[in-house]
């Protein structure tokens, strides 16, 4: 059984994981719009976001992070002398943390694709 304090920790970790998985390919970078045709920019932005969505890295990165986190968490629970329940809880927490980290890296990768695409099309990306 998961203790109330552990439930709160797991819920906090899960919330962080969801928050980190928000931007990704749908990022709207800050662009110097001086002299830019806004309609053309919106079309280019949508195309760049589509390219970023094609990058399969996010799902794979999150899954790899979750797997690695589960292994590390389980080993940590084992090394600290936990019983089977505590080891399973540590593995679960590790999976959530690892998955969140992987999703964050995947999001950053997709954001970078959008920004590079816009720069390649001549826009001045400021962030």
C-alpha positions as CSV (number, residue, x, y, z in Angstrom):
1,X,0.0,0.0,0.0
2,X,1.3,3.4,-0.9
3,X,1.6,5.7,2.1
4,X,-0.3,9.1,1.9
5,X,3.0,11.0,1.8
6,X,4.2,8.8,-1.1
7,X,0.9,9.4,-2.9
8,X,1.4,13.1,-2.7
9,X,4.9,12.8,-4.0
10,X,3.8,10.6,-6.9
11,X,1.0,13.0,-7.7
12,X,3.4,15.9,-7.7
13,X,5.8,14.1,-10.0
14,X,3.0,13.1,-12.4
15,X,1.8,16.8,-12.5
16,X,5.3,17.9,-13.3
17,X,5.5,15.3,-16.1
18,X,2.3,16.6,-17.6
19,X,3.4,20.2,-17.4
20,X,6.7,19.4,-19.1
21,X,4.9,17.7,-22.0
22,X,3.0,20.8,-23.1
23,X,5.0,22.9,-25.6
24,X,7.0,20.8,-27.9
25,X,6.1,21.2,-31.6
26,X,3.4,23.7,-30.8
27,X,5.9,26.3,-29.6
28,X,5.4,29.9,-30.8
29,X,8.9,31.4,-30.7
30,X,9.3,35.1,-30.2
31,X,10.1,36.5,-33.7
32,X,11.1,40.0,-34.7
33,X,8.0,40.8,-36.8
34,X,9.4,44.1,-38.2
35,X,8.8,43.9,-42.0
36,X,7.3,40.4,-41.8
37,X,4.2,39.5,-43.7
38,X,2.1,38.1,-40.8
39,X,0.0,35.7,-42.9
40,X,3.1,34.3,-44.5
41,X,4.7,33.9,-41.1
42,X,1.7,32.0,-39.7
43,X,1.9,29.6,-42.7
44,X,5.6,29.1,-42.3
45,X,5.1,28.5,-38.5
46,X,2.5,25.9,-39.1
47,X,4.7,24.1,-41.6
48,X,7.7,24.2,-39.2
49,X,5.5,22.9,-36.4
50,X,4.4,20.0,-38.7
51,X,8.0,19.1,-39.3
52,X,8.7,19.1,-35.6
53,X,5.7,16.8,-35.0
54,X,7.2,14.4,-37.5
55,X,10.2,14.0,-35.2
56,X,9.6,10.7,-33.5
57,X,12.1,11.5,-30.7
58,X,9.6,12.7,-28.1
59,X,7.7,9.4,-27.5
60,X,10.9,7.4,-27.7
61,X,12.8,9.7,-25.4
62,X,10.0,9.6,-22.8
63,X,9.8,5.8,-23.0
64,X,13.5,5.4,-22.7
65,X,13.6,7.8,-19.7
66,X,10.8,5.9,-18.0
67,X,12.5,2.6,-18.5
68,X,15.8,3.8,-17.2
69,X,14.1,5.6,-14.3
70,X,12.2,2.4,-13.3
71,X,15.5,0.4,-13.3
72,X,17.3,3.0,-11.3
73,X,14.4,3.4,-8.9
74,X,14.1,-0.4,-8.4
75,X,17.8,-0.8,-7.8
76,X,17.8,2.1,-5.4
77,X,14.9,0.5,-3.5
78,X,16.8,-2.9,-3.5
79,X,20.1,-1.4,-2.3
80,X,18.4,0.5,0.5
81,X,16.9,-2.8,1.8
82,X,13.3,-2.1,0.9
83,X,10.7,-4.8,0.8
84,X,9.0,-5.8,-2.4
85,X,6.3,-3.0,-2.1
86,X,8.9,-0.3,-1.4
87,X,11.0,-1.5,-4.3
88,X,8.0,-1.4,-6.6
89,X,7.1,2.1,-5.4
90,X,10.7,3.3,-5.9
91,X,10.7,1.8,-9.5
92,X,7.3,3.5,-10.2
93,X,8.6,6.8,-9.0
94,X,11.7,6.4,-11.0
95,X,9.7,5.6,-14.1
96,X,7.6,8.8,-13.7
97,X,10.7,10.9,-13.1
98,X,12.5,9.4,-16.0
99,X,9.5,9.7,-18.3
100,X,9.1,13.3,-17.4
101,X,12.8,14.0,-18.1
102,X,12.6,12.2,-21.4
103,X,9.4,14.1,-22.4
104,X,11.1,17.3,-21.5
105,X,14.1,16.5,-23.7
106,X,11.7,15.5,-26.5
107,X,9.9,18.8,-26.2
108,X,13.1,20.7,-26.3
109,X,14.1,18.8,-29.5
110,X,10.8,19.6,-31.2
111,X,11.1,23.3,-30.1
112,X,14.6,23.4,-31.6
113,X,13.3,22.0,-34.9
114,X,10.6,24.8,-35.1
115,X,13.1,27.5,-34.3
116,X,15.7,26.2,-36.8
117,X,13.1,25.9,-39.5
118,X,12.0,29.5,-39.0
119,X,15.6,30.7,-39.0
120,X,16.2,28.8,-42.2
121,X,13.2,30.6,-43.7
122,X,14.8,34.0,-42.9
123,X,13.0,34.9,-39.6
124,X,14.8,36.5,-36.7
125,X,14.0,34.2,-33.8
126,X,14.7,36.0,-30.5
127,X,14.4,33.1,-28.0
